[in-house]
Amino acid sequence: MKHVFRLLAVFALLTQLTACKYDYYYRLGAGLHGQDLTYLTKPLHPRDSSVVKATYAGAHVSAGHGYEEVVGGGQQGERNYLGAATLHRSHSWKRGSVSYGAFGYVGQYTLDEGTFAERRVIPDSIYFLGNERYDGYPKIPSVYAGAYRYGGYALRGGYTGRTNLGLRGDWRFLGVEAAYSQEFGQLYELRQRIPDREFFNEPRSGGGLVRRHQGRDFWRVARARGLFSLGLSTEFCFRTRRPAESINVRLLHGRSFGDSQKLNLHLSRLTLAYQTGRQTGFAEVTQTGKFSVVLGYSYRVGR
């Protein structure tokens, strides 16, 4: 009897493992979503440079994917490109730094024909072990597919605490960074047209050893014109032998709030910056379900 119960337990476990449900999420938000907390140059501590406050003008470009699902069959194949012109002011002192400014941006988002696509419903089918694979209700190419331009403006700011790591380094140990933006253009108009929906993407099925539950497609669209993001960062500044020169590494993690929360996208960025005299160049990588590579430059125009 004991062995019978064990066999039943194993069978129940196998049933749960094979009871697959294919749920796919298709998301769309502002073009700047996930790209708004870019790097802000700050003057080095006074003992490394005579500048304790400075105004910077700069620009950056970003190229990468749109929203993506990690599991195959979901949202894939989209592209997002943008460029921005920035102006900000920073103050540095012994224990920290403050930065604030604004930037304008333009970009283009390309929506794949498999995103926000209707399904062609076919009669229910029963799955048996060994049967030919069945892929569910086939997609109808999306009527929303295409390239959409967008643009807008944003306000940026942040505070960073600082401590000295010796003659060769500083640690901006904890930063709080924020951005608020307003978007205009074709992408904003598209976001007003696409509804939030959910529907089955495969027929109900059962029988045999393998049982499958009906999977669903979920459409989630953030329609608000405004976007507010908040992040926490930490940054290491490694000074070279030259005055007013350093190599900086920043890690940031955050998220957007309001209407964009439904998209469940966390903002993670890794920044490598080279700062020398008046000039700073930086590169960033984001891995958030909306992957991108950012290249930027800023120039100190005044104190």
Secondary structure, 3 states (H helix, E strand, C coil): CHHHHHHHHHHHHHHHHHCCCCCEEEEECCCCCCCCCCCCCCCCCCCCCCCCEEEEEEEEEEEEECCCCCCCCCCCCCEEEEEEEEEEEEEEECCEEEEEEEEEEEEEEEECCCCCCCECCCCCCCCCCCCCCCCCCCECCCCCCEEEEEEEEEEEEEEEEEEECCCCEEEEEEEEEEEEEEEEEHHHHHHHHCCCEEEECCCCCCCCCCCCCCCEEEEEECCCCEEEEEEEEEEEEEECCCCCEEEEEEEEEEEEEHHHHHHCCEEEEEEEEEEECCEEEEEEEECCCCCEEEEEEEEEEEC
